[in-house]
Amino acid sequence: MIVGSPLGRKVIRVDPRARSKNLAFKLKNDEEFYKHCSQQTQKLYEELYSEKVFVVKMKAFFNKLLNKI
């Protein structure tokens, strides 16, 4: 669907359900795409949610909290 944007540009909107269906199909049937997504997910998990990152973020949070008291 093509709609106008506030800046006067044409924007193509993609139905989120259709995009999800296409991604699920591609994950199931394209082994290289699956491997790429899997590796990227593992990398991002380590960067954002590993124990090491959690400890650093929690220390910063509690230090900030204690400085407000």
QUIGI-V873642 format. One record per residue. RES is the residue in three letters. SS is DSSP state (@ for helix, = for strand, . for the rest). PHI is phi in whole degrees, 0 to 359 (none if undefined). OMEGA is omega in whole degrees, 0 to 359 (NA if undefined). Layout:
# QUIGI-V873642
res=[RES RES]
ss=[SS SS]
phi=[PHI PHI]
omega=[OMEGA OMEGA]
This chain:
# QUIGI-V873642
res=[MET ILE VAL GLY SER PRO LEU GLY ARG LYS VAL ILE ARG VAL ASP PRO ARG ALA ARG SER LYS ASN LEU ALA PHE LYS LEU LYS ASN ASP GLU GLU PHE TYR LYS HIS CYS SER GLN GLN THR GLN LYS LEU TYR GLU GLU LEU TYR SER GLU LYS VAL PHE VAL VAL LYS MET LYS ALA PHE PHE ASN LYS LEU LEU ASN LYS ILE]
ss=[. = = = . . . . . = = = . . . @ @ @ @ @ @ @ @ @ @ @ @ @ @ . @ @ @ @ @ @ @ @ @ @ @ @ @ @ @ @ @ @ @ . @ @ @ @ @ @ @ @ @ @ @ @ @ @ @ @ @ @ .]
phi=[none 254 227 278 250 301 269 83 270 274 239 262 263 254 298 301 293 294 296 298 297 296 294 298 298 293 298 287 252 246 299 296 297 299 298 300 296 296 296 295 295 297 296 294 300 298 289 250 230 294 300 300 294 301 298 298 295 291 299 297 298 291 297 296 296 292 289 280 279]
omega=[179 180 177 177 179 181 179 179 175 182 176 180 180 178 182 179 179 179 178 180 179 179 178 178 181 177 182 190 182 185 179 178 178 180 179 181 180 179 180 179 179 180 181 177 179 181 189 190 180 180 180 179 180 181 180 181 181 177 178 179 182 176 178 179 180 179 179 183 NA]
